Amino acid sequence: MGYLVKNFYRIDRTTTIDSSELNPGQLLAKDLTIDTNVGGPVILIYHTHSQEGFVDSDGSEGIDLNICATFRYIISSQSWEIA
């Protein structure tokens, strides 16, 4: 974790993070292959600020009112399939 934080991330001194949250071995072990043989368009969405909330939220709602919840709402209102 030290190498990643030192070379790739800027973390405010008031922020805490440990190896359970930023684990390069766990990330590198994941199969991130995208199946392009699905017979239609493939959309890849990568949330770089997945924990971001909204100005009218105090954060106590957790993942129910963050940017990922917005994404889930948009997807649920479409006929798209999430892999």
QUIRA-V957807 format. One line per field, one symbol per residue. ss: DSSP state (A for helix, B for strand, O for the rest). psi: psi as a letter, one per 20 degrees, with the letter a starting at -180 (. if undefined). Layout:
BEGIN
ss->???
psi->???
END
This chain:
BEGIN
ss->OAAAAAAAOOOOOOOOOOOOOOOAAAAAAOOOOOOOOOOOOOOOOOOOOOOOOOOOOOOOOAAAAOAAAAAAAAAAOOOOOOO
psi->hgggghiiqopqiiqqqrihhnnhggghiqokppojlikaqppppooilhjpaqhjqjiiicihkahhhgghggghjrkqpp.
END
